[in-house]
Amino acid sequence: MKKIQKELLSALEEWFSTKQKVAVAYSGGVDSSLLLFLGSKVLGRNCVGLFADSPLVARHQVEAAKSFAKQFGLVLEERIFSPLDLPGFSENKKNRCYICKKSLYHTLEKSLEPGWHLVDGTNLDDNPDERPGFQAIQELGVATPFLDCRINKKQIRDISRTLGLSSWNKPSDSCLATRIPRHCRLSREILQKVEDAEEILHNFGFDGVRAKLHGDEILLTFKEGDLERALILEVAKNIRKKMMGCSFSKVFLDLSERPGILP
């Protein structure tokens, strides 16, 4: 392990050692997976992961999150969250993420007994101006170890890789609502349609893909390095056929790929 990694890892472990009981807002992504792993290493069963299951989370993400926790014997508790019931959320305006995050973290905090600290995986590379949910995190006083220890995304991946965590190279992900254009009303049905489209692509062996809905048309953005395979005539035909089976009238490919994972 490189010197800087050792220093950052020690800083994180020291951060957790100052707490008695920690609950990590856990999504199964790169950031929260490292926090749950390290928190459990330092605090044992006094560190738990809180996973909020909702229509915003694809089923394969749910299974992956549970699998990671099971692999390392981490304590995981599930909470059911219904963002579509929140006033203003389904209108899908600019404040959608703020509404969701404020209610979600408030719900998680209320489910905890006194003495527990709720923890979030925001890191130095997360731009508050591009993440309205960060305002909610600040307002609720949710702890952010990566910010406190001055750690960015690449460093999180490097530490995770060194520790042998399978999450280290997981593509960045976001909730299914981010695939829907602003002001297009959100519903369980429209979110399911997006999830079905992305699941088709996962079954073709593409991960980290985005399927953005535009009426009855779908725009597919592939992870860096995957577009060339998606453009193979036979593969493209099969993708189109499956998408048409989901009632999409047209399928478009975004030629600008999503960034890959740095080595």
Secondary structure, 3 states (H helix, E strand, C coil): CCHHHHHHHHHHHHHHHCCCCEEEECCCCHHHHHHHHHHHHHHHHHEEEEEEECCCCCHHHHHHHHHHHHHCCCCEEEEECCHHHCCCCCCCCCCHHHHHHHHHHHHHHHCCCCCCEEECCCCCCCCHHHCCHHHHHHHHCCECHHHHCCCCHHHHHHHHHHCCCHHHHCCCCCCHHHHCCCCCCCCHHHHHHHHHHHHHHHHCCCCCCEEEEECCEEEEEEECCCHHHHCCHHHHHHHHHHHHCCCCCEEEEEEEEECCCCC
